[in-house]
Amino acid sequence: MDFKAAKPIREAMQRRLAHGVFGYSIVPQANYDAVASWFERRHGWKGITRDNLLYTTAVVPAISAIFAALQARKGKCAPLRILTFTPAYNCFFSCIENMGCELVASPLVLKDNRFEINWEDVNAKAREADVFLLCNPHNPTGRVWSRNELERMAEIMRREHLFVLSDEIHCEFAFPGHPYTPFANIVINDTDFCVCTSASKAFNIAGLLCANIFVPNTELFAQINHALEVHEVNGLNPFGLVAQVAAYNESETWLDELNEYVYGNYRYLRDFIRKELPMLTIHETEGTYLGWVNIEQTGMTAEDFCRELAEQAHVLFNPSEMYGSEHYVRINLATSREILTEALNRLKGYMKKWENR
Ligand SMILES: Cc1ncc(COP(=O)(O)O)c(C=O)c1O
């Protein structure tokens, strides 16, 4: 994201800097309170407390540590099998591979210009898996799962005894008409689950390394806490902690403005592609700050397309091969309209040359 963090965050960090002592940190109660208050007032998610919230450096190492805890619970007899929708955030693949787990992919299907869940496939694949790794909202397709979809997922996972690990790092980016539903709000009594959240994406403080895992089951809370210790990802940066409090307690207006701007960028991208680049297709995006554009008609792989575009027009998009699929490029919309316009004009110039060759 190209935007400076909100003023209250920068000021809180300056005060922390002036303090001058930067030893190891113990997470203050103010952080637990800020997270609990934010999710309750902004998303109607009640019941977050010090007893069910773990602190960790970031979501990706947290996912690896959770896999380790779940593998220990299952025993070493066979690798943990992780069901997830594809395309998927690229680090999901690396976490699965690095932790010696097995991927069980359920590809999303395109229906009426948006990505849908193949329920038949999910039902079948759930029988082959131990864990359902959910991305809510979904990177890279920009789907914001509806309450109904989440309820259906929860029901299947409960029936098939899967543990649900929901990564909700993109929860602050939900476009009008597509509200984010916390997975914690729809779980049926004994669903086995945890949720990863962080202020990092929404408030552009990812480099400060501060994230959370909500674990309502006390036994699992202790197991995941142990895994975070073993993986050495439980040490918090003092600046990350003050930034989190300032983000959740004082930066809501900044976030609302950002959301509006990013939504405007998405509409700009969508209209530009429809009007100027009819050989490309953009699918309905409901949230995140990512555009997901189909380039199949060019006849190129997304990797070749992105490499050529970078070499010839100095514009960098992400090819869908990174996310386990073909024919798409992912465009980051968390930038100024000026940069987006420049990038799209360069893309248009590149496409003109492509048409003429
Ligand atoms: C779905 C998802 N999870 C996690 C991350 C990274 O989180 P962290 O920097 O906290 O590891 C990203 C970053 O793009 C993401 O899209």
Ligand as a Chemical Component Dictionary entry (heavy atoms), coordinates in Angstrom:
data_LIG
# 
_chem_comp.id                   LIG 
_chem_comp.type                 NON-POLYMER 
_chem_comp.pdbx_formal_charge   0 
_chem_comp.three_letter_code    LIG 
# 
loop_
_chem_comp_atom.comp_id 
_chem_comp_atom.atom_id 
_chem_comp_atom.alt_atom_id 
_chem_comp_atom.type_symbol 
_chem_comp_atom.charge 
_chem_comp_atom.model_Cartn_x 
_chem_comp_atom.model_Cartn_y 
_chem_comp_atom.model_Cartn_z 
_chem_comp_atom.pdbx_ordinal 
LIG C1 C1 C 0 -4.594 -13.510 3.035 1  
LIG C2 C2 C 0 -3.306 -12.986 3.580 2  
LIG N1 N1 N 0 -2.835 -13.466 4.727 3  
LIG C3 C3 C 0 -1.678 -13.017 5.258 4  
LIG C4 C4 C 0 -0.933 -12.047 4.614 5  
LIG C5 C5 C 0 0.355  -11.586 5.196 6  
LIG O1 O1 O 0 0.230  -11.307 6.535 7  
LIG P1 P1 P 0 1.466  -11.053 7.466 8  
LIG O2 O2 O 0 2.279  -9.961  6.849 9  
LIG O3 O3 O 0 0.849  -10.676 8.767 10 
LIG O4 O4 O 0 2.223  -12.354 7.537 11 
LIG C6 C6 C 0 -1.397 -11.512 3.410 12 
LIG C7 C7 C 0 -0.616 -10.507 2.690 13 
LIG O5 O5 O 0 -0.806 -10.207 1.553 14 
LIG C8 C8 C 0 -2.612 -11.991 2.886 15 
LIG O6 O6 O 0 -3.102 -11.520 1.738 16 
# 
loop_
_chem_comp_bond.comp_id 
_chem_comp_bond.atom_id_1 
_chem_comp_bond.atom_id_2 
_chem_comp_bond.value_order 
_chem_comp_bond.pdbx_ordinal 
LIG C1 C2 SING 1  
LIG C2 N1 SING 2  
LIG C2 C8 DOUB 3  
LIG N1 C3 DOUB 4  
LIG C3 C4 SING 5  
LIG C4 C5 SING 6  
LIG C4 C6 DOUB 7  
LIG C5 O1 SING 8  
LIG O1 P1 SING 9  
LIG P1 O2 DOUB 10 
LIG P1 O3 SING 11 
LIG P1 O4 SING 12 
LIG C6 C7 SING 13 
LIG C6 C8 SING 14 
LIG C7 O5 DOUB 15 
LIG C8 O6 SING 16 
# 
